[in-house]
């Protein structure tokens, strides 16, 4: 996905990183959610190249800090964790929305999920709203000129190309939502 606007390694790097996380599943078994997320984050930082490793790693680690000591997670915990993850990505990437980054999927999805929760919708519906907003945000990155990461090197030639980080986040959220069905 990032071949036209990057260096063609986003999917390869994430596959390697999450493969390493999967290998640590036995170590994470029995740990509280916060510790498991922090372990996943540290693993991603150490195994995923490019910007994705530090960004996703920071998101998982900060999300883990938000859920430290918890053995169970409810919807409010999940949204609190995502708040922490979004802030981590903003800080680590020195980015905001509308810069053709993963934040263009993360922020709208989080906002949509909070709104759906506030409307009293069930968790599965809340996540479904988040997935819809994430994919819309990822698609919107086609209309933006990237100002961060390797995609920023191509400037306006990147118009029409969807940001890989926004796309991978949307896939991840979709998997979480699917687990609730």
C-alpha positions in Angstrom: 0.0 0.0 0.0 2.8 2.4 0.7 4.8 1.7 -2.5 3.7 4.9 -4.3 4.2 7.1 -1.3 6.7 5.4 0.9 9.1 2.5 0.8 6.8 -0.5 0.5 7.5 -1.9 3.9 4.4 -1.0 6.1 2.7 -4.3 5.8 5.9 -6.3 6.0 7.0 -4.5 9.1 3.7 -4.8 10.8 3.5 -8.5 10.0 6.9 -9.0 11.5 6.0 -7.0 14.6 2.7 -8.6 15.3 4.3 -12.0 14.6 6.8 -11.2 17.4 3.9 -10.1 19.6 2.1 -13.4 18.9 5.3 -15.3 19.9 5.1 -13.6 23.3 1.4 -14.6 23.8 2.4 -17.3 26.3 4.5 -14.8 28.3 1.5 -12.4 28.4 -1.0 -15.0 29.5 -2.2 -14.3 33.0 -0.8 -10.8 33.0 -3.1 -7.8 33.6 -4.3 -6.0 30.4 -2.0 -3.1 31.0 1.1 -5.2 31.3 0.1 -7.2 28.2 -0.4 -4.1 26.2 3.0 -2.6 27.4 4.7 -5.9 26.4 3.1 -5.8 23.0 4.2 -2.1 22.6 7.8 -2.8 23.6 7.8 -5.7 21.2 6.5 -3.5 18.3 9.1 -0.8 19.0 11.9 -3.3 18.9 10.8 -5.3 15.8 8.9 -2.9 13.5 11.0 -0.7 11.3 10.2 2.8 10.0 7.8 5.1 11.8 5.2 2.4 12.4 7.2 0.6 15.2 7.6 3.7 17.4 4.1 4.9 16.7 2.2 1.7 17.3 4.6 0.7 20.0 4.0 4.0 21.8 0.2 3.7 21.3 0.2 0.2 22.9 2.5 1.2 25.7 0.5 4.3 26.7 -2.7 2.3 26.3 -1.2 -0.2 28.7 -0.4 2.5 31.2 -4.0 3.6 31.1 -5.2 0.1 31.9 -2.4 -0.9 34.4 -3.6 -3.5 36.8 -6.9 -4.3 35.1 -7.8 -7.9 34.5 -11.0 -7.0 32.6 -11.9 -4.1 30.2 -15.3 -2.6 29.7 -16.2 -0.1 26.9 -15.2 3.0 29.0 -11.8 1.4 29.7 -11.4 0.7 25.9 -12.2 4.3 25.0 -9.9 5.5 27.8 -7.1 3.3 26.4 -7.7 4.6 22.9 -7.5 8.2 24.2 -4.1 7.4 25.7 -3.0 5.7 22.4 -4.1 8.7 20.3 -2.2 11.1 22.6 0.9 8.9 22.3 0.8 8.9 18.5 0.3 12.7 18.5 3.3 13.2 20.8 5.6 10.6 19.2 4.8 11.6 15.7 4.5 15.3 16.4 1.3 15.2 14.3 -2.3 16.3 14.3 -5.3 15.4 12.1 -5.4 16.4 8.5 -1.7 15.6 7.9 -2.4 12.2 6.2 -1.4 10.0 9.1 -3.0 7.3 11.1 -4.5 10.0 13.3 -6.9 10.7 10.4 -8.5 7.4 11.2 -7.8 7.2 14.9 -9.4 10.5 15.9 -12.6 10.3 14.0 -13.1 6.7 15.1 -12.6 7.6 18.7 -15.0 10.5 18.4 -17.6 8.4 16.8 -17.3 5.7 19.5 -17.6 8.2 22.3 -20.7 9.7 20.6 -22.3 6.3 20.2 -21.5 5.4 23.8 -23.0 8.7 25.0 -26.2 7.8 23.0 -26.4 4.6 25.0 -25.5 2.2 22.2 -24.2 -1.3 23.0 -20.5 -2.0 22.8 -20.8 -3.8 19.4 -22.7 -0.9 17.9 -20.1 1.6 19.4 -17.3 -0.3 17.8 -19.2 -0.6 14.5 -19.5 3.2 14.5 -15.8 3.5 15.2 -14.9 1.2 12.3 -17.1 3.1 9.9 -15.5 6.4 11.0 -12.0 4.9 10.8 -12.4 3.7 7.2 -13.9 7.1 6.3 -10.9 8.8 7.9 -8.5 6.5 6.1 -10.2 7.2 2.8 -10.0 10.9 3.5 -6.2 10.7 3.6 -6.3 10.4 -0.2 -7.4 14.1 -0.3 -4.5 15.3 2.0 -0.9 16.2 1.3 1.2 14.3 3.8 3.4 16.5 6.0 4.8 13.7 8.2 6.7 10.5 7.5 8.2 9.2 4.3 4.9 10.1 2.4 5.8 13.8 3.0 8.8 13.4 0.7 6.5 13.0 -2.4 4.4 16.1 -1.6 1.4 16.6 -3.8 2.2 13.5 -5.9 0.8 11.6 -2.9 -2.7 12.9 -3.5 -5.0 10.0 -4.3 -3.1 7.5 -2.2 -4.5 6.3 1.1 -2.2 6.5 4.2 -1.0 3.0 5.2 -1.0 3.8 8.9 -4.6 5.0 8.8 -5.5 1.9 6.9 -3.7 -0.6 9.2 -5.4 1.1 12.2 -8.8 0.7 10.5 -8.1 -3.0 10.0 -7.1 -3.4 13.6 -10.2 -1.7 14.9 -12.3 -3.9 12.5 -10.7 -7.0 14.1 -11.6 -5.8 17.6 -15.1 -5.0 16.5 -15.4 -8.4 14.9 -14.4 -10.1 18.2 -17.5 -8.6 19.8 -19.9 -10.1 17.3 
